Amino acid sequence: METIAFIGGGNMASAIIGGLIRAGRDAGTVLVLEPVEAQRDKLRAEFGVRTLAESDPALAQAGLVVWAVKPQYFQTAAAPCAPHVAGALQLSVMAGIRSDAIARATGTERAVRAMPNTPALIGRGVAGLYARGAVGAGERALVETVLAPTGRTLWVASEGDLDAVTALSGSGPAYVFLFLEALMQAGVDMGLEPAQARTLALDTFAGATELARQSSESPGVLREQVTSTGGTTFAALESMRSDGVRDAIVRALQAARQRAIELGDAFGRD
């Protein structure tokens, strides 16, 4: 079994590593370069993987290198690693680093970008994927296999589409959490106990999402089925329409996409 090397051992790397180990991968075939000693200790204790404090020729064992450092540290991290990893397929889970910057920094055109989200930590994430032209079908399949334990994957044809993926699903959990906060706060304001409001909000959101997933109807039709003119749901939706909630959400995602573009411009420089 070929070695997989992770550059960076934070939350997203840990989510992928944990999924791989649960799926049966031998921990001895996972190598993690992580400069923080406490995090290296945690990774070894939790998963039994091999760790490095700095770049090492051992990285050359890897057939796949997963870049999971903070975007602003990518160039610094890549410089000492490049001589050892140029022969490997590169998989980035970093926000904002475009594939041409990855190719230049690592010395190979075989690069895939992934935009996962935080539900990957519990195996319920979704990741948008983009592959450069040099990446073969077998290598795409390898990436899918590596990410499968963290949730679903979706390939996009244009790298620019990853900016929209970032805005929709990459940042999306934060929007859901904000809406949940509002539901819980409203429940408490109306006299419910905080634990009651939390249970009702979480189960309502989860149930509605699963209904939408399983239904052949669009969310719009499902919404209409819940709404009776002059009823309680109608009153709530009319209030949201008056406040421009839907338009505000669309504007928010456009702002997130624009920021993703700006970050790509900034981090793409050598």
Protein Blocks (a to p, Z undefined) as FASTA:
>chain_A
ZZdddehjafklmmmmmmmmmnopafklpccddfblklmmmmmmmnopacdfbdcfklmm
pmbdcdfbdfklmmmmmmmmmmmmmmpccddfbehiafklmmmmnopabdcdddddfklm
nopaccdddddfklcfklmmmmmmmmmmnoccdddfbfklmmmmmmmmmmmmmmmmmmmm
mmmmmmmmnopafklmmmmmmmmmmmmmmmmmmpmbdfklmmmmmpcghiaklmmmmmmm
mnommmmmmmmmmmmmmmmmmmmmmmmpZZ
